[in-house]
Amino acid sequence: ENHIQGYAMAKHKFGLAFEGEIVAVMSFNQLKSGAWDMVRYATSCNVQGGQSKLFKYASSVLNMSECQSFVDCDFFTGSSYSNSGFIDSGDEVISFRVWHRNYGFMSRQSWWKASIPSTLKRIGADESIFSDNKTQNEMMKEAGCLIVENSGTKKFVWERG
């Protein structure tokens, strides 16, 4: 609800509460390599120091030795990552956003092959658009989506020091 890119599945979730209300959430998945991926960090208000506090706790509980996270360069610089010991890896990738007239902006993940049938249903598009023989872009366009290139993403990495 409070993340600019919307919901993303994650196995491990940690939250900060203030006066009985959750004000910040950080979520993680473990990669096949054993490293961790910070999937989301979202706040419902300005939570000074929230990212570093949650990351310090999560990295301890999950016994992390390595973690990565990506920043949407349309909205953020990634400067808050330095407080948690992350460094800019130098990897930048041009990315895109998907927009549909019935749904607005959608996550790229909703257009991964495995998600496309349920996405088509959710936006009220013809479900027969889905085919293993088509590319994601072909199906997005047939469903009436606009593909908007953006400023891309930056990868940040953390290693236990």
Secondary structure, 3 states (H helix, E strand, C coil): CCCCCCCCCCCEEEEEEECCEEEEEEEEEECCCCCEEEEEEEECCCCCCHHHHHHHHHHHHCCCCEEEEEEECCCCCCHHHHHHCCEEEEEEECCEEEEECCCEEECHHHHCHHHHHHHHHHCCCCHHHCCCCCCHHHHHHHCCCEEEECCCEEEEEEECC
